[in-house]
């Protein structure tokens, strides 16, 4: 079933009811930064309610879900599970899903209360419950079924006459038969005795959603079913929730209705994959409904999760701006007295000293200790790890600057150095760690960039960012934290060690830890590593960015991107780190932006192939005409069809647009993919 945003807190209260006094929650977390942030927020809430919980890095959903269901009272899936048919692996435990991946599998939507999906978007057409919810039934099989099952059609027709119940009605259609001992069913029966309160139930629920857990929390949970029924009744009256084809169901024959339903299911899945709100944002909204939104640590985790989704292409510019505005308002609410003053002083430059000096008057102030941990929002440059590297490196390895100046060419590097010279920034100063640059140069950076950027064709150098005061005269941006945690997840072979290091990096007071850098350049805090996971992650983030840029430059110089009629493809190299889906996504975004600037690519999508042991990671990406836009990704359907039409070794993961193909089969797979798309 889907749980609408205004009732997310009811879902959490049901988790508490499921656990009782002796139960436990298993949190299966996909190794992404967004999921890690959501896990930390959810862990905070569970600790506040003294609920035992276990956090597990999940790479095999089926196996881990069975393991968790054997010992846990309920299971929470973070950044995974929504597109898969979870009913196949259901083991009698409640499953709660916080996953931005869309479309959600219809079996999960129509699974009663066994599977609860936290829903954040308006889906105008959701096919009704019934057979073939996976949408993989062939047309010939469907016609045979129609001819041989007239009785079933008549039964379906009776349901059509009731205007094709939506998923909310299905959730409760047979509760009296199957859920006699269900706690929610008992609460529903008790609520029916108080029918006089139904008229104002929805209004009161809004107020309860904003209050902390109180002594009468049991009474709140008792109205769980009643408010859900009210919501479903409201949804049923909205014309947008009923598909046009179903608006006159009485005029359809059983066979026509079956065909229409199959077409709607096909459209639902064939539209392509996309993403909703990040799991970290959903978890923070849940915390806000439970009156924990004023904790700066939870707000910071939400900012990091949303920023990570933006930098990894799971949020378009419009979606990021919408969520960033809400987070910005939360920041202002927490520090209404002086957050604007801090942001105003911080706006003049991009290093921590803006927070402790006034560039106009030269007067200096000190940050009080109470400022540590505070979060605020301000425009920031799209320079890569500026506070922890040199100005030259930060601009060289910025996607925006590098693509607009075409820095993979010698002429592009000359233009960058010329720009810095015109700005009055000596090259020796620009090569220094930014922390050690002359303060006067740091203070004039904003004005000089504004003066000369247009001359060199530099646009959109800024975006809405979030900063956190991490210590005396020190700040950390959400983008820096996201890049550091992502790098820790991408480097290494031990998944649990990588997962724990990234989790520690997101912790506000991560314990010191000695890291082996193998004599590589130190890039953190002006050349002095902190020795904790966050510091090491920042080091690895710059290392990873250099590998991505080197791979892109190599493809461009060797003309190694092959163009076919329906797509382009390229083999990116043998380094295992490049075979990670998140890394391939960043590489694809960089290549797209490069070719948008030079105007050489028009419309065709891109497939990247990276070798990983005896497999190739194959990832498909749709081309967008404008940077920051998003279109639905249909490569999951193409990959599945190609894999079904040939023999070989294939493995699908959490992302539908990513498939692992055996090394011996990869070339045939590409050929089969081309033939299928050519014949379509």
ROFI-545461 format. One record per residue (C-alpha): residue in one letter; x, y, z. Coordinates in steps of 0.1 Angstrom, whole numbers, plus 5000, padded with zeros to 4 digits. Each point is the difference from the previous one (the first is absolute). Example, Ala and Ser with C-alpha at 12.3 -4.5 7.8 and 13.67 -1.06 7.14 Angstrom:
<nodes>
A512349555078S501450344993
</nodes>
This chain:
<nodes>
X500050005000X501150364995X500150235030X499450364991X502350275013X497550145026X499849665016X503749915001X500050045038X497349745002X502249754982X502750065026X497549965028X499149674985X503649895001X500050075037X496849795003X501549724981X503149995022X498250035033X502349965030X502249714988X500050044963X502850134978X500450184966X502449904973X501050294977X501349874967X502050294985X501350024965X503650134999X499250364988X500550335017X496350084999X499149665017X502750055026X498650345009X496549855003X501349725021X501650245025X496850205003X497949695004X502449865026X499750325019X496249975002X500149635010X502550075028X497850285012X497249745004X502449735015X499449774971X502749744993X501150024964X502749854978X501550184970X501349784971X501750094968X497949834974X501349894966X497849704994X496450105008X498549654998X502449835023X500350285025X496250045001X499549645008X502750015027X498550315016X496549864999X501149705019X501150205031X498550354998X496550115008X499950244970X502450104973X500750344985X501550034965X502050324993X500650104964X499049664987X497149774995X497350224984X500549884964X500349645010X497149765007X500449975038X497149775003X502149724985X502350015030X497550095027X500649805031X497250115023X501750325012X498950354994X502250174974X500350384999X501650154969X501750344997X501249994964X500150294975X500149764970X496950014978X497949844987X499049805031X499149644992X496249974999X500149695023X501550225027X497350264996X497249745002X501649805029X497650115028X501950095031X502749744996X502150234979X499950385006X501650244975X500550355012X498550204971X501150354991X498750074965X496750034981X499649704977X496950074978X499549654987X500649695021X498649684985X497649805022X500949685018X499749664982X502249774980X503350084983X501050295022X503549974987X498850094965X502049724983X497149814985X500349964963X497250124977X499449654986X499849855034X497650285010X497749924970X500049635009X499150085035X497250224989X498549724979X500349745026X498950195031X496750164993X498949925036X502950195014X499250294977X496550015013X501350015036X502450284990X497050184983X498250015033X502950185015X500150234970X496550105006X501150145033X502350244981X503249795002X501050045036X503250195006X502849865021X498750155032X496749824997X501849674993X502050045032X496949955021X497749804978X500449675018X501350095034X497049845017X501049664986X503850015002X500950245028X497849905028X502850015025X501850304985X500650285025X499050264974X496849814993X499150015037X500750375000X497850044970X497149825017X500450225031X500150314978X496749904984X498450035034X501050365001X498550094967X499050345013X503750114999X500449914963X499050344987X503050185016X502549725000X502150134971X500250355015X501249875033X502649774983X501850304987X500550145034X501149665013X502649974973X501850305013X500149905037X502549785018X499249665014X497850065030X498349795026X497049964979X502049864970X497949685002X496950204992X501850154970X500949664987X496449885005X498950254974X502549874975X497649804979X497250265003X502250284985X501249774973X496549924990X499150374999X503050064978X499049734976X496550144998X501450354992X502349854974X497149824984X498250334994X503050154982X499549974962X503849984994X500249675020X497749824976X501449924966X498050134970X499649654986X498349895032X497750305004X497249804982X500749645010X496549894995X500350054963X502949754997X499749634995X502049775022X502549944972X500350374992X500650075036X502749745003X501750144969X499750365013X501549895033X502949834983X500750314980X500050225031X502449765017X502250014969X500050385000X500750015037X503249804996X501150104965X500050375008X503449945015X501750035034X500450325020X500550125036X497950165026X501250185031X503249865015X499749765029X501850245023X497550274993X497149765006X501649905033X500550365011X496450084991X498949715021X502250135029X498450344995X496549865003X501149835033X501450345012X503749914996X500550254972X501850255022X503049775004X502850154979X501749664995X496849864983X499750314979X503649974989X499649644990X497050104979X502050274983X502849754992X497649744987X498250254977X503450154988X501349654992X496849924980X500650324980X503649944992X499349644990X497250094976X497149865021X498550355003X499750254972X500550375005X496450075007X499649725025X503250105018X498950365001X496649905015X501549795028X502950245006X497450285006X498349795027X503349915016X501050374999X496850105018X500849735026X503550155005X498650355004X497449875025X502649855022X502250315000X497550284994X502050255020X503450004984X500149754971X499450284975X502950195014X502349704998X499049934964X500550364991X503550005013X500749664985X498850114966X503050224992X502449714996X499949625002X502449925028X499449985037X501650335008X496950184986X498249885031X502550185023X500950324981X498550294983X501750074966X498550354997X501250155033X502849765010X498449945034X500449655012X497749805022X500249655015X497649724997X498649895033X500149635009X496249994999X500350054962X501649654995X497549774983X497850284986X498749964964X499350294977X499350044963X501750234975X501050014963X503349814994X502349944971X499949684980X503849965006X501049655011X501149985037X501250374999X500550025038X502249695000X502150044969X501550294979X498050254980X501649874968X499149635007X496550095012X499350184967X501849744978X498049725015X496750185001X497549854975X498750354992X503350174994X501749714983X497249944975X499450374991X503750074995X500749654985X502949955023X500949654986X501650204972X503350205005X498250314986X497449975028X502649995027X501650314985X496650185002X499749915037X503450135008X499350324980X496850055020X501849975033X502650254988X497450254990X498449965034X503350095016X500649665015X503749894997X500349644988X502349925030X497250125024X497449804981X502149685003X500250055038X497449825022X497150245001X500450025038X503450164995X499150254973X500350365009X496850115018X499750304977X499849774969X497449785016X497850305008X500250144964X499349674983X496250054998X500250354985X502849904975X498149704988X496950214994X502050254980X501849754977X497949684999X497850124971X503050094979X501249645001X496649844996X499649895035X496449975012X498149855029X503049995023X497850015031X497349805016X498149995033X502349825024X499949915037X502950065024X500649875035X502350155026X502349715010X502350185024X502050325006X500150204968X499149684980X497049924978X499149704979X497650014970X497449734994X501649934966X503449945016X498549765025X498049824973X503149964978X502149875029X497449745010X499549894964X503749964995X500249785031X497349784986X501649974966X503549925010X500949665015X498949644997X498649945035X496450124998X499450005038X503250205006X499250254973X496450035014X501250065035X502650254990X497550204980X497549985029X502750145024X500850284976X496450125001X500150005038X500550355015X502649885024X501749724981X502849845022X503650064988X501549734980X503449954984X499849964963X502649854976X500450244971X502849814983X502150324996X497350184979X499550375000X498150135030X497050214989X498250065033X500050325021X502850164981X502249694998X499549875035X497749695003X497849985030X500549635004X496249935001X497849844974X498750334987X503550124994X500949684982X496850024980X500850354988X503449874989X498549714981X497350234984X502650214983X501849684989X496849864985X499150334983X503449994983X499449654988X496750094985X501450304982X503049794987X497649734987X497950274982X503150164985X501349664988X496749934983X499950334983X503749994988X499749644987X496650064984X499049695019X496250085001X498349794973X496850144985X497249764988X496650084987X498350015033X502750065026X503750065007X502249775020X503550005014X502249775021X501450225028X502949795013X501049725023X500250175034X497549855023X499050335016X498750124966X497649704999X497950145029X496650134988X500450335018X503450064984X498649924966X497250245005X502450285007X502149914970X496950004978X498850335013X503550154993X500149864964X496550134993X500950355012X503250004980X498149934968X497250245008X502650275000X501749904968X496749924983X501249664986X497349785015X496350024992X497549795018X501449655001X500549835034X503249865013X501049655013X503249975021X501749665005X502649955028X501749675007X499749865035X501749665005X498249754976X497250244994X499350334983X497850265017X497850144972X498150325008X497650194977X499350375002X497550224982X501350324984X498450335011X500350324979X500650225030X502249945030X498049945032X497049864982X498749655004X498349754978X498749665009X502549724994X498749724978X503249794999X498849765026X497449874976X502549984971X502549815021X497449755013X498749934965X503549954986X501049775029X496849794995X500649964963X503549855003X502049755021X502650145023X500950105035X498050305013X499450165033X497650295009X500650225030X498050285017X500150244971X498049894970X502350174975X503049815012X500749634992X503149785005X500949794969X502549724998X503250104982X499549744973X496550124993X500350385001X500750054963X497149784990X497850185025X500750334983X499349864966X496849845012X499050335016X500650184967X498049754980X497050015024X499950385000X500450014962X497149774995X497750175025
</nodes>
